[in-house]
Amino acid sequence: NHFRNLVQHSMAFVCSQRPQFEPKAANTDYKSIAQTQLAHGLLEYYMRHKKMERYIKNAVELALYQGEGWVYCGWNATSGDRYGVNP
């Protein structure tokens, strides 16, 4: 019971603020800046609509219990509707 209490208090300290991601471009050209804006939008989408915060909190709890926790978000670039393809 004491260990669970310590873990819950540690989780409250670690997860009290929402993670704020800030993608940065390595170059200053237009394409890099546009990709950075797209990355920021994707991160916001995953945090709000896909409930990524819940998975991050679960990973933090596993890390506190077992010493290691991680989150994997797979990305399939070929899924979805195809646009601009010449039949």
N, C-alpha and C positions, 0 to 999 in steps of 0.2 A: 504493500500500500504506500509506503514511503517513497519507494522508487517511482511509482506511477505519479505521485504528487510532484516529485522533482521534475519528471519528464513533462508533465502538463505545464508547470511554471516555466520551464525552459522553452517550450513551444509557444507559450503566450508572449515571451520576450522576443523570440525570433520572428514569429508570424504576426506581430502586432501591426506592422505596416505592409501595405501591398507592394509586391516587387515592381519596381519601375525600371524597365529596360530602355536603354538609349543607344540605338544603333548609330555607328559613326562610319563615314566613308573614308577609305584609305586615300583616295584621290579627290581632287576638287573639280573634276569634269562633270558635265551634266548627267551622264549616264550613271555615274556613281552616286550622285545626290538623289536621283530618281529612285534608284534601288534602295537607298537608305530610307526614303519616305515610304516605299512599299513595305520594307521590313518592319518599320514602325507600325504601319497599319495592320500588318499580319499579326504582330505581337499583341496589339490591342484587341484584335478580333478573337484570338485564342484565349486571352485572359478574360474577356467578357462573355463571349457566346459559347465557347467550348469548356468553360469552367476550369481553366488551367490552375487557378488558385487552389482548388480542392486537391488536385493531384500534387501540387507543390507541398501543401501541408501534410499530405500522406507521406511524401518522400522525406520530409523533415522528421516526422514521427518515427519512421523506420530508421533514419540515421541516428536518432537519439537512442533508440532501443538496440539496434544491431551494429552501429558504428558506420553504416553505409546506406545511403538511399539515393535513388536517381529517378528521373523522369525522361521517357523517350517519346518524342513526337515524330512519328514517321511522316514522310512527305513523298507522295506519289505524283511526280510531274506529268505523267501520262494519263491520269484519271480525269474525268470530267468531259464536258462537251468540247468538240474541236471547232475552232473558228478560223476563218481565213485559209482553209485548205482547198486547193483546186481539185475538183472531182476529176 
